[in-house]
Amino acid sequence: EGQLVESGGGLVQPGGSLTLSCAASGFTFGIHAMSWVRQAPGKGPEWVAVINSGGTKIYYADSVKGRFTISRDNAKNTLNLQMTSLKPEDTDVYYCNAGGLDGYWGQGTQVTVSS
């Protein structure tokens, strides 16, 4: 059974930085596109960043472009999201995803941006 485990969330002041990590196991990580998706209570999911299997194509939501960087290490089965210049509106639960809506999902990690 495939599993994704996120880590690295927490409380940070506006303008600060955080790095989220996602550890994958139980499936062939290197063949899947990977994504970071965030969702606040009562709102729909927002696909924050997507990276293809080889790491050569990357998509960012306009809301995070220039501030967030997605990366992957297929040798270590890990996915990262470096977040800089954080804003209060970045406050959300962040989920790691493999293979799209019908793929694998992590349990989520809370990111709170507040002074």
FENPEGI-V475788 format. One record per residue. N is the residue number from 1. SS is DSSP state (~ for helix, > for strand, _ for the rest). D_LAST is the distance of its C-alpha to the last C-alpha in whole Angstrom. Layout:
((N:SS:D_LAST) (N:SS:D_LAST))
This chain:
((1:_:40) (2:_:37) (3:>:34) (4:>:30) (5:>:28) (6:>:24) (7:>:22) (8:_:19) (9:_:16) (10:>:13) (11:>:9) (12:>:8) (13:_:5) (14:_:6) (15:_:10) (16:_:10) (17:_:13) (18:>:15) (19:>:19) (20:>:20) (21:>:24) (22:>:26) (23:>:30) (24:>:33) (25:>:36) (26:_:39) (27:_:40) (28:_:40) (29:~:37) (30:~:39) (31:~:40) (32:_:37) (33:_:35) (34:>:31) (35:>:28) (36:>:24) (37:>:24) (38:>:21) (39:>:21) (40:_:19) (41:_:21) (42:_:23) (43:_:23) (44:_:25) (45:_:25) (46:>:24) (47:>:26) (48:>:23) (49:>:25) (50:>:29) (51:>:31) (52:_:35) (53:_:37) (54:_:38) (55:_:35) (56:_:36) (57:_:35) (58:>:31) (59:>:29) (60:>:26) (61:_:25) (62:_:24) (63:_:20) (64:_:20) (65:_:23) (66:_:22) (67:_:19) (68:>:20) (69:>:23) (70:>:25) (71:>:28) (72:>:31) (73:>:33) (74:_:36) (75:_:38) (76:_:35) (77:_:34) (78:>:31) (79:>:28) (80:>:25) (81:>:22) (82:>:20) (83:>:17) (84:_:15) (85:_:13) (86:_:11) (87:_:10) (88:~:9) (89:~:12) (90:~:13) (91:_:12) (92:>:15) (93:>:18) (94:>:20) (95:>:24) (96:>:26) (97:>:29) (98:>:33) (99:_:36) (100:_:34) (101:_:34) (102:_:37) (103:_:36) (104:>:34) (105:>:30) (106:_:28) (107:_:26) (108:_:23) (109:>:19) (110:>:16) (111:>:13) (112:>:10) (113:>:7) (114:_:4) (115:_:0))
